[in-house]
Amino acid sequence: MTASSESHVVLYGLGSASADLIQALCKAGVKTTVVEQDPDDATRVREILGRRLADATVPVATIVGPACSVFLCRSVDASKAPKGALVVVLDGPHELAAVPDQTRSVAMDLFDPRLVEIDLGSASADRQAEAVAFAKLLGVPVLQSTGHAFAGTVLQDAALALVDRLLLVGVTPWELDEALEDAGFTEGLLKAQDHIGLEVAFARRRMAGTDLLVADRMVREGRLGRSIGVGWYRYPGGGGAVIDPLMEDMIVEEARFARIAELDISPQDAAGALILGVINAASSLLQEGVSLEELDQLAFYKLGLPQITARARAIGYTALVQRLKALERIDIGLWGASPCLPRIFAA
């Protein structure tokens, strides 16, 4: 696979969460087909793509055709790939062990196609080269994964856990998003989650056996994000984000059920606490073989947080540990200093 004109990519059963990826594939000139077995799901995805991709037509079918060059799916659907296709599973490197033919299968993180992580698993040399060539078609940074899970999703999931806890102690989603943008994030994390779709991270949590009080309840109540018009915010008429007072009621209710006391914390302090928590969580990735440069890329593309290592070094190791110690009152499991933290300060 040396040119986009040679590629025919099928996205199987990925739903509306793959809209950004489809848009990126179309921009790269890659022939793309979406397959949703359920006719109702196919209709919904077709309508969403029609709104999102005004300048491109992407076929949405209910059956897989006889051939394609790349088959993108979750691991449980890998057996449905046409013979000869490169199989790309999107739910993490740990799922490669479950696919029927590991010699033609790799794992990629593609839901947010601004940066691609790839794990080549046990694929043959030819398939590995094919996978790398496909990833490079998108024209974005490509990082090779070395851990049990994609480093970018580890970072995203850590940030979402921090967000969930901060909301439960008394900060509203819109206050936190505004404070994060003031602190340098390219976009509030909750707006970003609405754009990606809350069901993506929810599926990861279910597989890992973990949960978040607020975010999981939202998914169960159908608040999946911008694609359906309601998530952390409402999107009337498919327009911009609008504050939803019902979210504040839901958060207060969940905090009461969980007996989590409200704390006197400003949105600005909450944003600072989130950044410290992300730095702390990110340090564990350095133990998995991620470089400091790659950590900066991951934090920027996956969270919208620029220069994470420079931020940490500007605070200093001793001061960072002291600040984390003070934040243990929110949740010691989330803000307890990681033993990997010194790695950020290594020369």
N, C-alpha and C positions, 0 to 999 in steps of 0.2 A: 504494500500500500504506500505509494510514493506521491500520490496526488489526490486531491479531494474528489476529482471526477471519477476515480476508480472505486469510491466508497459508497456503499449503500448500508445505512445504519437503521436497524430496527430497535425501537424502544418498546419493551414488552411489560405491560402491567405496572407502569411507573406513575400513572395518574398525572394530575395537574402539577405536582411538585417538579416535574421534569421540564416545565415551560421555559425556564432560563437556558437549560441545556439545549433544547430544541432550537431556540432562537440563536444560540451560539453556533450550532451545527449549520443552520441555514446561512448564517453570515459567512461561514467558512466555505460555503458552496457544496456542502455534503448532502447527497440525496437521503432524505429521512422519512421513515414511515413509523407511525405510532400504532401499536396493537393493544386494544383493551377488549378482553373476551366478553365482558358483560356489555350488552348493547346500551344500557343506561349510562354506564361509565364512559363508553365511547362517545355518546352524544354530549355528555358534560365536558369531556376533554376537548372535543371538537369545537364547542362553543367558546371555551376559554382560550384555545389557541387562535380562534378567529378574531377575538378581541386583542390578544397580545401580539399577533403576527400579521399585521395588516398588509405587509408587503410580501408575504410568502404563503404558499399553500402547502400544507403538510397533510398527506392522507392519514386518516384514522380508520383502521380496519378492526374487525373482530376475530380474524384468523391470521396465522402466520403464513406468509408466502413461502414458496419452495426454496428461495435462496436469498442470502444477504451476505455482506462481508463482515459486519460487526453486529452482534446481538447483545443489547444492553438490557439487563434484567436483575431481579433479586435472585439469590442463590437457589431458592425453591423452584424457580422457573427455568433454570439452566438447561434442563432436559428438553425443553421446547425449542431450543435453537436449531435452525436448519443445519444439515450436514455441511461441514466445511467452514462454517462461520467462526470467527473469533468470538468467544464468550466473555463478556465483561460483566462481572457482578458488582453491584453498587452498594451492598450492605456490609462491606468490610473484609479485610484480609482473612480474618478468622473463619469466614464462610467458605473459603476456597476448598476446604477439606470435604465439604458436603456436595460439591458438584460432580456430575457423572464422569466427565472427561477433563481431568486436571491438566492434561498436556496442551489443551487449546483454550485454557481459561486463565484470566487474570482478574484482579480486583482494582477498581478505580473509584475515586471520590469525584463525582461529576455533577452532583446536584447544584453546586455553585461553581460554574465553569470558569471563574476568574483565576483559579489555580487548580491544577490537577495533581492528586497524589495517586501513585500507582504501585501496586504490589504484584510482581511477576510470578509469584508462587512457584509451581512446578511446571510451568508452561515450557514447551520446547523452545529452542533458540530462535527458530523461525517465527513462532507465535509471539515471543517476547519482542522481537524487532518490529513485528506488525503492530503490536500494542503500543509501543513507544511512538511509532510513526503516526498512529491514529491520534494519540494524545497531543502530539505536536501540531496536528491540523488546526487545533483551536487557537493556536498562537498565544498561549499563556504560559506562565511558569509551570514546569513539570517537576515534581519531587518524587523520589523513590521512597516508598514506605518500608520501614524495617520492623515495625512493632506488630502487636496483636490486633491493633485497631489503627485507623487512619489518625495521624497526629492532629489534623485539622478538626476532626469530629470530637476527639478527646478535649481539645481546647474549647470548642463550641459547647459541648455538654457541661464542662466545668463552669463556663460563664453563665449558662442557663440555670444551673443549680444555685449559683450565687445570686442571680436575679430573683429567682423564686423566693429565696429566703429574705432578701431585702424588701420585697413587696409585702411579705407576711408580717414584717416588723413595722410597717407603716408608711412606706413610700408608694405613691401611685405610679402606674406604668408610664404615664405621660410626663410626670415630674422627673422620673429616672432617665427617660430617653432624652429629655431636654438637657439635663445635667451632663449626661454622657457626651452629647454633641458639643456642649460648652467645654468639656474636658479634652476634646480633640478627636473623638470618634467621628468617622465619616457619616455615620447614621446611627440613630438609637437602636440598641439591640432588639427591642421589641418590635419596632417597625421592620427591621431586617428579618425577624422571625416570621412576621406576617407575610413578607414577600416570598420567603422560601417555602412556607407552609409548615404549620406546627406538627403535622402528622409525620414529617420526616424524622425529627428528633424523638417523637413519641414512639415510633417503631423501634428505634435503637434502644430506648429505655426498656421497652417490653422484652426485647431479646436479652438485654443485660440483667433483667430482673430488678431494675431500679425504678424509682418514681419521683415525681415532683407534684406537690399538692395542687398548685394553681394550674400549671400548664397541662397536666394530665386531665384535670376536670374540664378544662376548656375543650380539649379534643373530644372527650366523651359527650360533650354537649353540642358538638358540631361547629365549634369556633376554630376553623382550620386556617384562617388567614385571609389575605386579600383576594385570593382566587374565588372565594365564595362570598366575599363582601363583609366578613366579620371575623375578627381574631382578637388581638389585644386592642385593636381599634375597630371602628366601623368605616366602611368605604361606600358611602351612598352613591348609587349610580355608577359604580366602578371608578369613582374619583379618588381624591386624596384622603389621608387618614383623618378621622374625626374622633374626638374623645367619646368614650362609651361609659357613662356613669355606672352601668350594670357591672362592669369589671371591678370597680371599687367595692361594690356590695359583695361580689363573689369572693374577693380577697379577704375582706373583713370576716366573712362567714367561715372561710377555710382556716384562718388564724384562730378563730374562736373554737372551732372543732378540735384543732390540734393543740389548743391551750398555749399558743405562742403569744407572749406579751408584746404590746406595742412599745417601741423604743423612741426616745427623743433623738431622731437623726434627720438632718436636713437632706434634701436631694443632692446637694453638692458633696456632702460627706458620704452619702450612699454611693455616688459615682466614684469617689476616691477609694472607698472600701472595695468596690467591684474591681477596679484596676489593680489594687494590691492583691486581691484574691486571684485574679487572672495571672499576674506575674508569678505568684506562688505555685499555682497549678501548672503553668507553662514550664517551670523549671524541671518537672519530672520528665518532660519530653527530651531534655538534653541527655538523660540517662538512657533513652531509647535510641540514641544515635543521631538525633536532630541537631544540626549545627546552630550557632547563634544567628547566623544570617538567615537560615531557613526558619528559625523561630520568629524572626521579624516579619518574614513573608507570610507565614501562617497567621500571625496575629493581625496583620493588616488585611489580608484577603478574606479570612474567615470571620473576623470580628469587627473589622474596620478600625482597629487600634494601631496607629503608626508608632514605630520606634519603641517597641516594648522593652528591648534590652537597654536602650539609652535611658528610658524612664527609670528602670530599676537602678541603674548605676548612678543616676542623678540623685536618687534618694539615699543610696548607700546601704550596704548590707546590714550594719548594726541598726540603723534607723528603720529599715524595712522590717526587720524581725520585731522590733519594739512596737511598730504600728500594727503588725499582724497580731501580736500578743494582746493589744488593746481591743482588737476586733473579735477576739475569741468569745466575747460576751454575746455576739450575734449567733455564732455557731462554730464551736471549736473544730468540728470535723471539716469545715470549709475554709476556715482561716488559720488553723494551726500551721505553724511554719514547716514547710517541707524540708526534709534532710537534703534534698537536691538543690535547694536555693543557692548555695555557694557557687554552683556551676555557672550561674549567670555572670558572676563576677570574676571568673577565671580568665586569665590573660589569653 
